[in-house]
């Protein structure tokens, strides 16, 4: 396949993992959040010492002289902790919202750049799940990371404070610290697996639900609603099992923490009591030591922060799979003057391990109309996608007026090629927006001309607000939707028009009118039509007959009609 240099180099974050890129993107907010959380942790570490000092003064001086200042310091620290907690909550929510919004923007932009291949690989339901749910979970990563780092400062600072009070206090706690480390390590590993399984099951349910919604008419007509409910919810036991495992992992970590942390605290308090008896500690310092022992063994806080970060990491992994899907590369060339000569040279395309097009060579002269016919599965739609560069071949080259499509700039390519499909998406707020969608300049006159050529102008003018009617308020049949899709293609000044079964929903009379208008509407354009009807093939300048992924013959319809196999193509298609 021909390769080209990308005309729009990727930004640095485009090649980074979603987790790292998100943290970098919110760097200033994440740093501010970390500083606020660390300041709160620092105040929490200072509070026991101040309380202990106030207690010692109260015990030493029954009249309370000198202790009031330290009591006021305690009150001030508590007030500051409350303020910092409020600031941390607001800043954390803002950081998460900003990170989530950026992730969704980045993912949406990338998926639209990848094109149809992303939907074919992952499915629409899975894409929505990752874009909505997983992006929201991954967006919590910066805040969770900042909170975790600040939370780690608590136990570390508490151990340091114990050492400053008396080295024996720190030594007693550090003797049991490896147990806490192993507990957190096991929790992180087990939680990662559970979170990944849970999110994968959610994705499968979403994919099944999207399929069911898309086929709701068929389900209702067949009376298989109960069966579809069972199919959609088939992954539910796996989801429940993954959820129970997550709770089991958290519960097991909490139980071990409950068993280990109090032992460490009791050990520190016992040693502090001995030191108190030996006059190496004051009563206030013993109070501070007991509080520092609680802070140092604060596994519960770390488990909560780690749990959030693990879920965010699992979600980021799923987003990374989407971002790893490569977007098409574009070059820097423009098209020379021409009428849209299309060439396929040795084109091979595979899907799902199958070769659907095998070493196809085909030339469509500029300004001519080629109908592509063949049995179902012959590769007609794939050939149309390659011609419009909605897909790239695995081998070979597709050229327009002598230029390989990957060497064209993005804007030049999309300006030169117009497409219409069997089931067009009506994008845009109004009918006029739908017809002019994607065109650089779409004047009202050009929009109406495209609609007239597609035989859509008459029914559009019967709508409540004519061309200004919102699409969602326009009751359209399948044929009318298809004509709007054709109007969109014909409203563009394209050098090549690719119509993938875009006339299939039209009645015979309208199909004849549209085909005649199509052939006369853009005399300087090349047209490639995937055709199922004899009448469409008969009006084309030439017909390419696909059979088993190869071009079996190219000729006029009259010439090919002499072949029995060619006639059977239309008999099978009901044409």
C-alpha positions in Angstrom: 0.0 0.0 0.0 1.3 3.4 -0.8 2.4 5.4 2.2 2.7 9.1 2.7 3.9 11.6 5.2 1.2 12.8 7.5 0.4 16.4 6.6 -0.7 17.2 10.2 1.9 15.8 12.7 0.6 14.3 15.8 0.7 16.5 18.9 2.9 15.1 21.7 -0.1 13.8 23.7 -1.3 11.9 20.8 1.4 9.3 21.3 1.3 9.2 25.1 -0.8 6.8 27.2 -4.2 8.3 28.1 -3.2 8.3 31.8 0.1 10.2 31.4 -1.4 12.5 28.8 -4.3 13.4 31.0 -2.1 14.1 34.0 0.1 16.3 31.8 -2.9 18.1 30.3 -4.2 19.0 33.8 -0.7 19.6 35.2 -1.3 23.0 36.8 -4.6 22.0 38.4 -3.1 18.6 39.5 -0.1 20.4 41.0 -2.4 22.8 42.8 -4.5 20.0 44.1 -1.4 18.1 45.3 -0.2 21.2 47.1 -3.5 21.8 48.8 -3.8 18.1 49.8 -0.2 18.1 51.0 -0.7 21.3 53.0 -3.8 19.6 54.6 -1.7 16.5 55.4 1.0 18.8 56.9 -1.5 20.5 59.2 -2.8 17.1 60.2 0.7 16.1 61.2 1.2 19.4 63.1 -2.0 19.1 65.1 -1.0 16.2 67.4 2.2 18.0 68.4 0.3 21.2 69.2 -2.3 19.3 71.1 0.4 17.5 73.1 2.1 20.7 73.9 -1.2 22.3 75.1 -1.8 19.3 77.3 1.6 19.4 78.8 1.2 23.1 79.7 -2.2 22.5 81.2 -0.8 19.6 83.4 2.2 21.6 84.4 0.3 24.8 85.2 -3.1 24.2 86.8 -4.0 27.9 86.2 -3.7 27.4 82.5 -1.2 30.2 82.0 0.7 29.8 78.7 -1.6 27.0 77.4 -4.2 29.3 75.9 -2.0 30.2 73.0 -1.5 26.6 72.1 -5.2 25.9 72.4 -5.9 28.8 70.0 -3.3 27.3 67.7 -5.2 24.0 67.8 -8.4 25.9 66.9 -6.7 27.7 64.0 -5.3 24.4 62.7 -8.8 22.8 62.8 -10.3 25.8 61.0 -7.6 25.7 58.3 -8.1 22.0 57.8 -11.8 22.6 57.2 -11.0 25.3 54.6 -8.4 23.2 52.8 -10.8 20.3 52.7 -13.4 22.4 51.0 -10.8 23.8 48.6 -9.6 20.3 47.8 -13.1 19.1 47.1 -13.9 21.9 44.7 -10.5 21.7 43.0 -10.6 17.9 42.7 -14.1 18.1 41.1 -12.9 20.8 38.6 -9.8 18.8 37.7 -11.8 15.7 37.1 -14.3 17.5 35.0 -11.6 19.2 32.9 -9.7 15.9 32.4 -12.9 14.0 31.4 -13.9 16.7 28.9 -10.4 16.7 27.4 -10.4 12.9 27.1 -13.7 12.8 25.4 -12.7 15.5 23.0 -9.5 13.7 22.2 -11.2 10.3 21.8 -14.0 11.7 19.7 -11.6 13.5 17.4 -9.5 10.4 17.0 -12.4 8.1 16.4 -13.8 10.3 13.7 -10.3 10.5 12.1 -10.1 6.7 12.1 -13.4 6.5 10.4 -15.6 3.4 9.9 -12.8 1.0 10.9 -13.3 1.9 14.6 -17.0 1.0 14.6 -16.3 -2.2 12.7 -13.7 -3.4 15.2 -15.3 -2.3 18.5 -19.0 -1.9 17.8 -21.1 1.2 18.5 -22.2 0.2 22.0 -18.6 -0.5 23.1 -17.4 2.8 21.7 -20.1 4.7 23.6 -19.3 2.8 26.8 -15.6 3.7 26.5 -16.3 7.3 25.4 -18.8 8.0 28.2 -18.2 5.7 31.2 -14.5 4.8 30.8 -13.5 8.4 29.9 -15.3 9.6 33.1 -13.5 7.0 35.2 -10.1 7.7 33.6 -10.7 11.5 34.1 -10.5 10.9 37.9 -6.8 9.9 37.5 -5.2 13.3 38.0 -7.2 14.0 41.2 -6.7 10.5 42.5 -3.0 10.6 41.8 -2.6 13.9 43.6 -4.7 12.7 46.6 -2.7 9.4 46.7 0.7 11.2 46.8 -0.6 13.6 49.4 -2.0 10.6 51.4 1.4 8.9 51.2 2.9 12.0 52.9 0.8 11.3 55.9 2.2 7.9 56.9 5.8 9.0 55.9 5.5 12.2 57.9 4.0 10.4 60.9 6.9 7.9 61.0 9.3 10.8 60.8 7.5 12.5 63.7 7.6 9.3 65.8 11.4 9.2 65.2 11.7 12.8 66.3 9.8 12.0 69.5 11.9 8.9 70.1 13.8 6.6 67.7 12.3 3.5 69.4 8.8 4.6 68.4 9.7 4.7 64.8 11.6 1.4 65.0 8.6 -0.4 66.5 6.4 0.8 63.7 8.9 0.2 60.9 9.2 -3.4 62.1 5.7 -4.1 60.9 5.7 -1.7 57.9 6.6 -4.5 55.4 3.3 -6.2 56.2 1.5 -3.0 55.2 3.5 -2.7 52.0 2.7 -6.3 51.0 -1.0 -5.7 51.8 -1.2 -2.6 49.5 0.8 -4.4 46.7 -1.6 -7.4 46.7 -4.6 -5.1 46.8 -3.4 -3.2 43.8 -2.7 -6.3 41.7 -6.0 -8.0 42.5 -8.0 -4.8 42.0 -6.5 -4.2 38.6 -7.7 -7.6 37.3 -11.2 -7.2 38.8 -11.6 -3.7 37.4 -10.6 -4.8 33.9 -13.1 -7.7 34.0 -15.9 -5.5 35.3 -15.4 -2.9 32.6 -15.1 -5.5 29.8 -18.4 -7.0 30.9 -20.0 -3.5 30.9 -18.8 -3.0 27.3 -20.3 -6.3 26.2 -23.7 -5.4 27.7 -23.6 -2.0 26.0 -22.7 -3.5 22.6 -25.6 -6.0 22.9 -28.0 -3.2 23.9 -26.9 -1.0 21.0 -27.5 -3.9 18.6 -30.9 -4.5 20.1 -32.0 -0.8 19.8 -30.8 -0.7 16.2 -32.9 -3.8 15.4 -35.9 -2.9 17.5 -38.3 -3.2 14.6 -37.1 -6.6 13.7 -37.3 -7.7 17.3 -40.9 -6.4 17.6 -41.9 -8.0 14.3 -40.5 -11.4 15.3 -41.8 -11.2 18.9 -38.4 -12.1 20.3 -38.1 -9.3 23.0 -37.6 -11.8 25.8 -34.9 -13.7 23.9 -33.1 -10.4 23.1 -33.3 -9.3 26.8 -31.6 -12.6 27.7 -29.0 -12.1 25.0 -28.2 -8.5 26.0 -27.9 -9.4 29.7 -25.9 -12.6 29.1 -22.7 -11.0 30.4 -24.5 -9.9 33.5 -23.4 -12.9 35.7 -19.8 -12.1 34.7 -20.4 -8.5 35.6 -21.8 -9.5 39.0 -19.0 -11.9 39.6 -16.4 -9.2 38.8 -18.2 -6.8 41.1 -18.3 -9.3 43.9 -14.6 -10.0 43.4 -13.9 -6.3 43.7 -15.8 -6.1 46.9 -14.1 -9.3 48.1 -10.6 -7.8 47.4 -11.4 -4.6 49.1 -13.0 -6.4 52.1 -10.0 -8.7 52.4 -7.6 -5.8 52.3 -9.7 -3.9 54.9 -9.8 -7.0 57.2 -6.0 -7.4 57.0 -5.6 -3.7 57.7 -7.9 -4.0 60.7 -5.8 -6.9 62.0 -2.4 -5.4 61.3 -2.8 -1.6 61.9 -4.1 -1.9 65.5 -1.2 -4.2 66.4 1.2 -1.6 65.1 -0.6 1.2 67.0 -0.7 -0.8 70.2 3.0 -1.5 69.9 3.8 2.2 69.5 1.5 3.1 72.4 3.0 0.4 74.6 6.6 1.6 73.9 5.4 5.2 74.4 4.0 4.1 77.8 7.3 2.6 78.8 9.2 5.8 77.7 6.6 7.8 79.7 7.4 5.8 82.9 11.1 6.4 82.3 10.5 10.1 81.9 11.7 10.0 78.3 8.3 11.3 77.1 5.8 13.7 78.5 2.0 13.0 78.6 1.5 15.3 75.7 4.2 13.6 73.6 2.6 10.2 74.4 -0.7 11.6 73.1 1.0 12.9 70.0 2.7 9.5 69.5 -0.6 7.6 69.8 -2.0 9.9 67.1 1.0 9.6 64.8 0.7 5.8 65.1 -2.8 6.1 63.8 -1.7 8.3 60.9 1.2 6.1 60.1 -1.0 3.0 59.9 -3.6 4.8 57.8 -4.0 1.9 55.3 -7.7 2.6 54.9 -7.1 6.0 53.3 -4.4 4.6 51.0 -6.7 1.6 50.0 -9.4 4.1 49.0 -7.1 6.2 47.0 -5.4 3.2 45.3 -8.8 1.7 44.5 -9.8 4.9 42.6 -6.5 5.1 40.8 -6.7 1.4 39.8 -10.1 1.8 38.3 -8.9 4.9 36.4 -5.9 3.0 35.1 -8.1 0.1 33.9 -10.4 2.6 32.1 -7.3 4.4 30.6 -6.2 1.0 29.2 -9.5 0.6 27.4 -9.2 4.1 26.0 -5.7 3.4 24.9 -7.0 0.5 22.8 -9.1 3.0 20.9 -6.3 5.5 20.5 -4.0 2.7 19.3 -6.2 2.3 16.2 -4.2 4.2 13.6 -5.9 7.1 11.8 -5.3 7.4 8.0 -2.2 9.4 7.0 -2.4 12.2 4.5 0.2 13.8 2.3 0.8 17.3 1.0 0.0 17.0 -2.7 -2.9 18.7 -4.6 -4.6 17.3 -7.6 -3.6 18.4 -11.1 -6.3 19.5 -13.5 -8.5 16.6 -14.6 -11.9 15.0 -14.7 -11.5 12.4 -12.0 -9.7 9.5 -13.7 -9.8 6.7 -11.1 -7.3 3.8 -11.1 -6.9 0.7 -8.9 -3.6 -1.0 -9.4 -3.1 -4.4 -7.8 -5.5 -3.6 -5.0 -5.9 -6.3 -2.3 -8.1 -5.8 0.7 -8.7 -8.1 3.6 -11.3 -8.0 6.4 -11.5 -10.4 9.3 -8.8 -12.7 7.9 -10.6 -13.0 4.5 -9.4 -11.6 1.2 -12.4 -9.7 -0.2 -10.6 -8.0 -3.0 -7.7 -9.8 -4.7 -5.2 -8.0 -6.9 -7.9 -5.8 -8.5 -6.8 -3.7 -11.5 -9.4 -1.2 -12.8 -9.4 2.1 -14.7 -12.4 4.5 -14.8 -11.8 7.2 -17.4 -12.4 10.8 -16.2 -15.9 12.1 -16.7 -17.4 8.6 -17.2 -19.9 6.5 -15.2 -18.9 3.0 -14.0 -21.5 0.7 -12.4 -20.1 -2.0 -10.1 -22.1 -5.2 -9.9 -21.7 -8.6 -8.4 -23.3 -11.1 -6.0 -23.6 -10.4 -2.3 -20.1 -10.6 -0.7 -18.3 -9.9 -4.0 -16.6 -6.9 -2.5 -18.6 -4.1 -4.2 -19.0 -1.9 -1.1 -15.4 -2.4 -0.1 -14.3 -1.3 -3.6 -16.5 1.8 -3.2 -14.9 2.5 0.2 -11.4 2.2 -1.3 -12.4 4.6 -4.2 -13.6 7.2 -1.7 -10.7 6.5 0.7 -13.0 5.5 3.5 -10.7 2.5 3.7 -7.1 1.8 2.6 -6.0 -1.4 0.7 -3.7 -3.8 2.3 -1.7 -3.9 -1.0 -1.8 -1.9 -4.1 -2.6 1.7 -4.9 -5.7 3.8 -5.6 -5.1 6.9 -7.7 -7.2 9.9 -8.7 -5.9 11.8 -11.8 -2.6 10.0 -11.3 -2.1 10.9 -7.6 -2.2 8.2 -5.0 -5.0 9.0 -2.6 -2.8 8.8 0.6 -0.5 11.5 -0.9 -3.3 14.1 -1.1 -4.0 16.5 1.7 -7.0 15.8 3.8 -8.9 18.9 2.5 -8.0 18.2 -1.1 -9.1 14.6 -0.8 -12.5 15.4 0.8 -13.1 18.2 -1.6 -12.4 16.0 -4.6 -14.6 13.0 -3.6 -18.3 13.0 -2.7 -20.0 9.9 -1.4 -23.6 8.7 -0.9 -24.7 5.6 1.0 -27.6 3.2 1.3 -28.4 4.4 4.7 -27.3 8.0 4.9 -26.9 9.7 8.3 -28.8 13.0 8.5 -26.3 15.2 10.2 -27.0 18.8 10.9 -29.7 20.8 12.6 -32.0 21.3 9.6 -32.6 19.7 6.2 -30.5 22.4 4.6 -27.7 21.7 7.0 -27.9 18.0 6.1 -27.7 18.6 2.4 -24.8 21.1 2.8 -23.0 19.0 5.4 -19.3 18.8 4.8 -19.2 21.3 1.9 -16.8 24.2 2.4 -19.3 26.6 0.8 -22.9 25.5 0.4 -25.0 28.4 -0.8 -28.8 28.1 -0.7 -28.9 27.9 -4.4 -26.4 25.0 -4.5 -28.3 23.1 -1.8 -31.5 23.5 -3.7 -29.8 22.4 -7.0 -28.5 19.3 -5.3 -31.9 18.5 -3.9 -33.6 19.0 -7.3 -31.1 16.7 -8.9 -31.8 14.0 -6.3 -35.6 14.6 -6.8 -35.8 15.7 -3.1 -36.8 19.4 -3.7 -40.5 18.6 -4.0 -41.0 16.7 -0.7 -38.6 19.0 1.1 -40.8 22.0 0.2 -43.8 20.2 1.6 -42.2 20.0 5.1 -43.4 22.4 7.8 -40.5 24.8 7.4 -39.2 23.7 4.0 -35.4 23.6 4.1 -35.3 25.1 7.6 -37.2 22.1 9.0 -35.3 20.4 11.8 -34.3 16.9 10.8 -35.8 15.3 13.9 -39.1 16.9 13.0 -39.1 15.7 9.4 -41.0 12.4 9.0 -39.0 10.8 6.2 -39.3 7.5 4.5 -36.3 5.4 3.6 -36.4 6.6 0.0 -36.6 10.2 1.1 -33.7 9.9 3.5 -31.7 8.3 0.7 -32.5 11.2 -1.7 -31.3 13.6 0.9 -28.0 11.7 1.1 -27.8 11.9 -2.7 -28.6 15.6 -2.6 -25.7 16.1 -0.2 -23.3 14.4 -2.6 -24.6 16.3 -5.6 -24.5 19.7 -3.8 -20.7 19.4 -3.7 -18.4 20.2 -6.6 -16.7 16.9 -6.5 -14.3 15.4 -9.1 -15.4 11.9 -8.2 -18.8 10.7 -7.0 -19.0 7.3 -5.2 -22.5 6.0 -4.7 -22.6 2.8 -2.6 -26.0 1.3 -3.3 -27.4 4.9 -2.8 -30.4 4.2 -5.1 -31.7 1.0 -3.5 -34.6 2.5 -1.6 -36.0 4.5 -4.5 -39.0 3.3 -6.6 -38.4 2.5 -10.2 -39.6 5.8 -11.6 -37.7 7.9 -9.1 -34.6 5.8 -9.6 -34.8 6.4 -13.3 -35.2 10.2 -12.8 -32.3 10.3 -10.3 -30.0 8.3 -12.5 -30.7 10.6 -15.5 -30.1 13.6 -13.3 -27.0 12.1 -11.9 -25.5 11.5 -15.4 -26.3 15.1 -16.5 -25.8 16.9 -13.2 -21.9 16.8 -13.1 -20.7 16.2 -16.7 -17.1 16.9 -15.6 -17.2 14.3 -12.8 -16.4 10.6 -12.7 -19.2 8.5 -11.1 -18.8 5.0 -9.5 -22.1 3.4 -8.7 -22.6 0.2 -6.8 -25.7 -1.1 -8.6 -28.2 -3.9 -8.1 -30.7 -3.0 -10.8 -30.5 -3.7 -14.5 -31.7 -0.2 -15.3 -28.9 1.4 -13.3 -26.2 -0.7 -14.9 -27.7 -0.2 -18.4 -27.4 3.6 -18.1 -23.7 3.5 -17.1 -20.9 4.0 -19.6 -19.3 0.8 -18.4 -19.9 -2.0 -15.9 -17.3 -3.7 -13.7 -18.4 -7.2 -12.9 -17.0 -8.4 -9.6 -16.9 -12.1 -8.8 -15.1 -13.6 -5.9 -13.1 -10.5 -5.1 -11.7 -10.2 -8.7 -12.8 -8.2 -11.7 -14.3 -10.8 -13.9 -15.0 -8.5 -16.8 -15.4 -4.8 -17.7 -17.7 -3.7 -20.5 -21.0 -2.1 -21.4 -24.1 -3.7 -20.0 -25.2 -4.9 -23.4 -21.8 -6.7 -23.9 -21.9 -8.3 -20.5 -25.5 -9.3 -20.8 -24.5 -12.1 -23.2 -22.9 -13.8 -20.2 -25.2 -16.1 -18.3 -23.3 -15.5 -15.0 -23.8 -11.8 -15.4 -27.5 -12.2 -15.9 -27.7 -14.4 -12.8 -26.2 -11.6 -10.7 -29.4 -9.5 -11.3 -31.7 -12.5 -10.9 -30.2 -13.2 -7.5 -30.5 -9.5 -6.6 -34.1 -9.3 -7.8 -33.1 -6.6 -10.3 
